[in-house]
Amino acid sequence: MQNHEHMFEAFLVKKELKFTLPRKLILSTVFALHEHFDAEQLYDEVRKASRNVSRATVYRTIPLLVEAGLIQKSVRSEARDTYEHIYGHPRHAHWVCRECGGVLETDMQEICKQLQKRAAVQNFEIAEISLEIKGLCWKCRNNATESQ
């Protein structure tokens, strides 16, 4: 069993929930994905491996994975929340293009250090940091200037 599986199982035990086969399959599918995903995309991927996992189980498992600290809401795309697995990955900012919807990521290590220092000064305990910057990517900026 991998660390993220142990972590999720321990989380479920604390919540008095079972680490069922469908939840195991959903978890392994999440960690096999190396891109942002929404609930429907996850459901489609899980169904490739097993027809015995319902859409409702996928939708109920996602908040558990978030609460367990294994995935996080990433960016909102086309009126859908997208997620990404974060266990074992450094925190990062998302640069979201308002024109094409493209997402770039940047490490937030330095920003997080500054925020932690500021939190200490304010006697504030940070539970979560997420940063989303919206604007135009270089491709869309170039297309906009070429159109003028």
N, C-alpha and C positions, 0 to 999 in steps of 0.2 A: 504494500500500500504506500502511495506517495504522501508527502507531507500535507498537501492540500486536502487529500482524502481524510487523513487523520484529523486535521483541523476541522473539517466540516462534520465529521462523525462526532467529535467531542462537542461541537456546538449544538448539534441535534440532540445529543444525550442531555445536555443542560436544559434544553427546551422541552425535554420529555417527548421527543419525536424519534422516529426510526430512520435509519440510513437504508432506505429501501433500494431495490434494484433500479427502479426508474430514477431515483435521485442520484444514484451512482452514475448512471448512464448520462444524465444531464450534466453532472459535474465533469465527467471525463470529456464530454463533447465541448463544454465551455473551454477547457484547457487545451483542447486540440485546435480550437480556433485561434488564429493569430491576427485578428482584426476586430474592429468594433462590430457588434451584432445587436439586433433587436430581438424581441421575444419570438416573433414569427420566424425569423431566420434561424434562431436556435431550435425552435420546434421542427422546422424542416430538416435540419441537420440530425437531430435526435431520431426522427422518423426514418432516416436512411439506415440507422443501425437497428432500430426496433419499432415495430408497429404497435407495441404494447404500452407506449407512453402517450398519455393524452395531452392535449393542448392545455387543459386546466392544470395538470401536474407541472408542466413547464412554467406556466404563469405563477403558480403558487410557490415554486422553488426559487425563482429569481429573487424575490425579496429576502429569502433565507440566505442565499449566497451573498447578497449585499450586506445583510446584518452580520454575517460571519466574517466579513472583511476579505472575501475572496474575489468579489467583483465589485465594480462601482458603476454608477450611472456615468456615462461618458458625455456624449453630446446629444442634443435633441435634433433629430433629422426628419424632415417631412412629417412633422407632428407625432413622431414616435420617439420614445426614449431608447437610446442605444447604450450598450454596456460593453465592458472589457474586463478581462481578468487582470487582477493587480497583484495577486500573491506572488512575491518574488521579483516584482518589477518596481523600478523607482517611480516616484510620483512625477507626473509630467503635466504640462499645460497643453491645452488644445487650441490650435489656431484654426478657426472655422471660416471658410470663405462664404460670404452671404450670397454670392452669385452662383457658384457651381456646387457648393456644399462640401467641397473637399476639406479634409482634416489633416493638419500637420501636428506633430507632437514635439515638445521641447522639454528637456529635463528641468525640473524645478528645485533641484537641490539647494542652490544658492538662495532662491526666493524663500524656500521653506525655512532656512536658517534665520533669515531676517524676520520672518513672521513669528518664529518661536521666540526670538529675543524680544520682540514687541509684546508678545503674549505674556512673557514673564514679567515685563515692566507693568503690565495692566492686570497682573494676577489672573490671567485667563487661561483655561485649559482648552487647547485646540483638540477637537474630536476628529475633524476632517478638513482637508484643504482641497478645493478643486478650483481650477482656473480655466476659464474659457474666454478666448479673445476672438472677437468677430470683426471681420473686415473683408478686404479683397486680396486674393492670392495674386502672385505675380502674373499668372496666365490671364486671369480676368482683368487685371489692371492693364496689361498690354493690349488685350482685346478692346477695352474701353477707349484707350488712347488711339488705337488704329481706326476705330469707328468714327472718331471726331473729325 
